[in-house]
């Protein structure tokens, strides 16, 4: 049995009175939190949920979501966290793809659930739970069932290669990609990232972004493994985050670049309020050099940058190298390996740009139910990122181009093909290309360039509204539509998205 299944019980035994979780006004010791996890685990078992069953959560940041994050894997079931921003079509697609046996959501999302009633029918009655008062008797009351359950339980016998979770890369209406992580992979998050961030049982970790995205796990897993204190905020509010860091003496935070910008520009910002920080990790989207330079000036010796894929390998620019190698995304973590390869698969020379490929103990076991996509991504044990970069003579990785098909909007991965497939359904559209354009708040947002079947057949604004009514999630909505006579193309006739993007990114970093 791998120890992740027993981790919360272990902390409750050895550190019962230490502060474990803070959420709003609730301050839970390890004994308190373990009792809540036990009640949740016993509730799920009472519903017939067991090893291998998929439990979908559609929740904003809340204490209940943290409980589920540990209760579901502890009984051998598989956690499937989905974004509460999903619209009905996107949610229905993922619930179906995940083979859900149970779903937990909140009353605020009842209108969305009602929009996918037919897809939830196999889970009713009893296995769709809401974390508060429901308007409908068809949904079970999570709070009442949890309160009635026992506050102790025996974890399941879990093997290292049993699934811990399935992380979906985006809210998709096309081909969903569920990334499979085992208990062993998540144990590697605990061990390796805890060491990278220099965490200890005395660490105080604050997280204000949505924990349904994989980036949250880079501090969440090591914090719970080491028995530190994990402070979760309901939503990101820069002023509140700053004051919490100062009041709670927070030692570790993970933020996406849009949050860095908001923090630095908030009226409450003052470096002395963040003096307790030992580690500030930026990941998931572009962070302009000016912001990195300011962090390194205001908070010297704290800044780290992580580059990696949910599917696999990770590089880290350590705080010790943050100034000297400011343009880099660092070195591969121990036991991780990266290579730069040419189009023919051969190894690139130092300083030569090519595709970044990597492998390591965090490598996914594959995409759920998609061996075809898995085979495309992992070849001979190496994960092909689709990102272009180069290594310097010291082995530091530099990114030189954006990932071909991915948009990073506030740390959320948005795949253009999902949006393109929707836009192409409009009868007036001949061709469509979606790409990211700069956005001060989110880092970048999707823009759709289209070629019409007949000039003037539809206006750009009408088409933008039509697309945004049909996408699977709010973060897939396009910020604008631009109508072109034709696209720039390669000799083979392929649309050159880079040339479409370039005017929008002129003079700005093209970084992941």
Secondary structure, 3 states (H helix, E strand, C coil): CCHHHHHHHHHHHHCCCCEEEEECCEEEEHHHHHHHHHHHHHHHHHCCCCCCCEEEEECCCCHHHHHHHHHHHHCCCEEEEECCCECHHHHHHHHHHCCEEEEEECHHHHHHHHCCHHHHHHHCCCCEEECCCCCCCCCEEHHHHHHHCCCCCCCCCCCCCCEEEEEECCCCCCCCCEEEEEHHHHHHHHHHHHHHCCCCCCCEEEECCCCCCHHHHHHHHHHHHHCCEEEECCCCCHHHHHHHHHHHCCCEEEECHHHHHHHHHCCCCCHHHHCCCCEEEEECCCCCHHHHHHHHHHCCCCEEEEEECCCCCEEEECHHHCCCCCCCCCEECCCCEEEEECCCCCECCCCCCEEEEEECCCCCCEECCCHHHHHHHEECCEEEEEEEEEECCCCCEEEEECCCCEEEECCEEEEHHHHHHHHCCCCCEEEEEEEEEEECCCEEEEEEEEEECCCCCCCHHHHHHHHHCCCCEHHHCCCEEEEECCCCECCCCCECHHHHHHHHHCCCCCCC
